[in-house]
Amino acid sequence: MADPPGTIVPPAPPKPPAPRSMDNYSAKVADAFRAKEREFFGTTPFTPDTVISLESGRGWFKIDHYDHRDEVHTAVFFYNRVTEEVFEVHGTIARSYLELVRGVGRTDDFPIADTRRFAADQRQEISYFSRYSLRWDSGTNAVTKKFYEPYDGTDPHAFDPVKDDTLVACSEEYAIASESLVFTNWKGVADLEKYNSSIGVRSVGRPTQVLLHETGAFAGMTIAGAQKDGNTFLVPHFCVNNLDAAGKGRVIQFSDIANHTAHGGVSNSRSVGIEFANAPFTQGSRVDPKTTDEGLFVTTKLGFGMGPVMIPLDFSTEDKGGFVEIKMKKTRLANLARLKEGVGKDKKKVVEETDDDVLIKFARPGKFEALADLVRVLVDKRLVKGIDDLAKEEYWKPVVRVDGKAFLLVFYGCARAPDGLLHYFFDGRGPGFLSHLVLGTGTVEDHVDGSLQTLYLYLKFVRKVSAAAIPGLMIELLGRPAKPIKLKSRWVQQGDFFSTPKQPLEKSFGNIVELDDELIGAAAKSSN
């Protein structure tokens, strides 16, 4: 029946906005957002945004508005689906970020840290995102965008570091060069655009681990000379090269550590990759260590058919500047004949023999110390998230304890189950240091690198053994037989996600080094 003439018909109530797909997240995510809002806003009132739509396959967004100094400001929160962390960006940076990503569909640009003061200039603020940083200048109100991937095809050096001797992390630069260390980054280096397709976004945000490698050769690397596997360049973040003519350590940086690069298989999304110029074993190397004078090629009690291991050292005929005498059995020095010919271009005579023993006069671990300098800066500056103290054994992942004794897993700390999943027998999930070798899948063709570096750094930082005493201690430890230990698998990895195995495997490990407390304690005591 029609309404009588003159009847006023009230307007229909407005329809509520259609639910946004960006709001379709679990109660767990909602709780995490609420906790971060409480942390950020405190008692400041805020209003949830209902207009802006922002999505990512990497996680979920929430946007709020709040009053600040008589202006409406915006805060953007992001929940990372892998790490289950929430990060916020706010103010002018948040507004600039939204201008960059609105209308692009599902974005791969997401916050990876909270907004904070810029280290180099406290008048500025900086926010880290997955592919770039945004920096706000309070004086000009301008926001500067700087990509971590510096290889722009139109201007290859548009996003180069400001200086060529600084360590670069999330576009910020840190002093590292010293009287004993020469450090060089990629500033001004040509022919790097080829790496573009091999550099990507870390699904986890900032790195939480350091993966130690060896190059399989003694010549070192160049920034533009990363090896290629198929169509992928195997770009590490750093390489510890040989010492320079003055005996200084040399480290090069290929890429901002914020970048995901193809250097370590299952650990790529989480780790900073550090190469180290050395060929540790005859197998898996591009040269025969027995024919070189790059260090001491010593026999071990390790199995797996790997033979002796190369401990890279530099030599001198004088016992100063950190050079010390090393004594060992002749039968354990596999490159004795080569060293007796003289070392270096000037054929320095550093070998003295007795009936059963050989004296090396003199040697020092200069390249290992350059590596130690690098990791010390990474940790001291909190550039690897979650590692706060190099002296904590928990961060040295290949070190396991059985019945109170410590052991270093040297080879392949994993095994494949019948269902195809790779089980790991050490706790490699959280922040810490790993060797490429311990992550291997069990074949020499996979990789054989990084365990020596793990052992050296562990002895130095955890057990407080001096640089002068570590080479001799390493030789002693590697020559001692260790009874096999039994371990149960601790975790499995599928893509970027870890899980506890439903049915743990048990495996016996014999390729181990027992980190004998008495022997190491005596070496540490003599270091003081």
NORFENPE-V797139 format. One record per residue. PHI is phi in whole degrees, -180 to 180 (none if undefined). NEAR is the number of other ideal C-beta (glycine too) atoms within 10 Angstrom. Layout:
BEGIN
{{PHI;NEAR} {PHI;NEAR}}
END
This chain:
BEGIN
{{none;3} {-71;5} {-68;8} {-58;6} {-57;5} {87;5} {-72;7} {-90;5} {-96;6} {-66;5} {-66;5} {-66;6} {-63;6} {-62;6} {-74;6} {-65;7} {-60;8} {-61;6} {-59;8} {-86;14} {-65;10} {-67;17} {-90;13} {-90;10} {-133;17} {-76;10} {-62;7} {-62;10} {-66;17} {-59;14} {-62;10} {-66;20} {-62;21} {-62;13} {-64;11} {-71;20} {-63;19} {-61;10} {-65;11} {-81;18} {-85;15} {62;7} {-98;5} {-71;10} {-67;8} {-148;15} {-126;11} {-63;11} {-75;19} {-124;11} {-112;8} {-72;15} {-113;15} {-145;23} {-134;17} {-153;20} {-71;10} {-89;23} {165;22} {-131;23} {-110;23} {-141;24} {-124;20} {-127;20} {-121;16} {-152;16} {-89;12} {-147;11} {54;5} {66;5} {-128;8} {-87;10} {-111;16} {-125;21} {-123;21} {-111;25} {-112;23} {-133;26} {-102;25} {-83;21} {-70;16} {-86;17} {-88;18} {62;11} {-103;18} {-118;23} {-122;23} {-126;22} {-130;27} {-147;22} {67;18} {-63;19} {-64;22} {-62;24} {-63;16} {-65;17} {-62;25} {-64;17} {-64;10} {-76;15} {-108;20} {-66;11} {81;9} {-100;11} {84;9} {-79;12} {-88;20} {-103;15} {-100;16} {-139;26} {-65;27} {-124;25} {-164;19} {-73;16} {-60;22} {-151;10} {-68;11} {-76;16} {-60;13} {-81;12} {-157;13} {-69;9} {-81;10} {-116;18} {-121;21} {-137;23} {-126;28} {-93;24} {-119;28} {-67;25} {-119;20} {-161;22} {-113;22} {-120;23} {-121;20} {-105;22} {-102;15} {-67;13} {-75;8} {-107;9} {64;8} {-85;12} {-116;20} {-107;15} {-102;15} {-134;18} {-74;17} {-75;24} {-84;18} {-88;27} {-98;21} {-78;14} {-63;8} {-80;5} {-140;10} {-58;16} {-117;15} {-61;12} {-118;17} {-62;20} {-59;21} {-68;10} {-116;12} {-97;15} {-123;16} {-111;19} {-83;24} {-112;24} {-139;25} {53;22} {75;22} {-86;21} {-114;17} {-128;16} {-68;12} {-141;20} {-60;17} {-149;12} {-64;7} {-109;15} {-137;19} {-101;19} {-121;24} {-136;16} {-102;25} {-87;21} {-54;18} {78;10} {-76;19} {-87;9} {66;11} {-104;22} {-59;12} {-62;13} {-80;23} {-48;14} {-72;10} {-101;20} {-116;21} {-143;17} {-97;20} {-78;24} {-64;22} {-93;21} {87;27} {-76;23} {-69;29} {-122;21} {-136;25} {-120;30} {-109;27} {-95;29} {-122;24} {-133;28} {-78;22} {82;19} {-155;14} {-107;20} {-79;13} {82;18} {-125;20} {-118;12} {-62;20} {-91;13} {-112;12} {-63;23} {-72;12} {-122;12} {-120;9} {66;5} {-99;7} {-110;14} {-82;21} {-88;16} {-95;22} {-79;24} {-87;26} {-140;26} {-140;24} {-88;31} {-89;23} {-66;17} {-63;20} {-83;10} {-63;6} {-90;8} {84;14} {-87;16} {-68;23} {-131;19} {-129;25} {-118;21} {-117;26} {-88;28} {-157;28} {-55;26} {-70;24} {-70;29} {-81;24} {-80;20} {-126;25} {-89;19} {-134;24} {-143;24} {61;14} {-64;18} {-99;20} {-56;18} {-68;19} {-108;30} {-114;29} {-91;29} {-94;26} {-120;26} {-81;29} {-146;28} {-67;21} {-169;28} {-113;25} {-69;27} {-131;23} {-64;19} {-74;12} {81;19} {-111;19} {-94;10} {-138;15} {-96;11} {-58;25} {-64;15} {-96;12} {-117;17} {-116;20} {-83;24} {167;27} {-105;28} {-95;28} {-107;20} {-74;17} {-136;21} {-99;15} {-75;22} {-98;12} {70;15} {68;8} {-88;19} {75;15} {-66;21} {-126;25} {-89;25} {-100;26} {-72;26} {-140;22} {-108;20} {-120;22} {-153;19} {-94;12} {-124;9} {-95;14} {-140;8} {70;11} {91;18} {-82;22} {-134;19} {-82;14} {-124;21} {-114;13} {-156;20} {-73;13} {-56;12} {-66;11} {-97;18} {-103;23} {-72;18} {-108;20} {-58;18} {-59;11} {-67;18} {-67;21} {-66;16} {-73;10} {108;15} {-115;24} {77;11} {-63;7} {-93;8} {53;10} {-61;17} {-91;14} {-120;23} {-110;19} {-124;13} {-119;11} {-118;9} {-57;5} {-114;8} {-111;14} {-131;20} {-110;14} {-100;24} {-127;19} {-145;21} {-143;24} {-150;22} {-92;23} {-60;21} {-70;26} {-61;27} {-69;20} {-64;22} {-61;21} {-63;21} {-61;19} {-64;24} {-68;22} {-64;15} {-67;19} {-57;24} {-84;19} {-60;12} {-90;15} {57;12} {-87;21} {-110;24} {-62;18} {99;13} {-95;22} {-114;12} {-159;11} {-65;19} {-82;10} {-83;13} {-62;15} {-60;13} {-84;24} {-97;22} {-62;25} {-74;27} {-89;21} {-122;21} {-119;11} {-132;14} {53;5} {84;6} {-97;14} {-98;19} {-135;21} {-99;23} {-75;25} {-90;29} {-111;21} {42;23} {-85;28} {-151;23} {-157;17} {-95;12} {-81;14} {-57;7} {-82;8} {94;6} {-74;16} {-90;17} {-97;21} {-112;25} {-107;24} {-134;23} {-87;13} {-99;23} {-84;17} {-90;14} {-59;19} {159;24} {-109;28} {-133;24} {-101;29} {-62;26} {-65;29} {-72;25} {-84;26} {-62;21} {-92;14} {110;14} {-129;10} {-61;15} {-66;10} {-73;14} {-168;21} {-135;27} {-122;24} {101;28} {-73;24} {-62;24} {-66;28} {-61;24} {-63;25} {-61;25} {-65;21} {-63;23} {-63;24} {-73;24} {-90;21} {-88;20} {-94;19} {61;15} {-88;24} {-73;16} {-59;18} {-66;19} {-92;19} {-66;24} {-56;24} {-63;20} {-67;23} {-61;24} {-60;21} {-65;14} {-65;21} {-69;21} {-94;16} {-95;12} {-70;9} {-126;20} {-67;11} {-57;11} {-117;19} {-105;10} {-130;21} {-105;11} {-64;22} {-103;18} {-160;18} {-127;20} {-126;18} {-127;10} {65;9} {-93;16} {-108;10} {-101;17} {-153;11} {-81;10} {-64;15} {-67;8} {-127;9} {-60;16} {-89;18} {-121;11} {-144;17} {-94;9} {-116;20} {-111;15} {-87;20} {-135;23} {-118;23} {-77;18} {-90;22} {-60;18} {-62;12} {-66;7} {-65;14} {-68;21} {-61;13} {-65;14} {-66;23} {-67;16} {-65;11} {-70;12} {-78;16} {-91;6}}
END
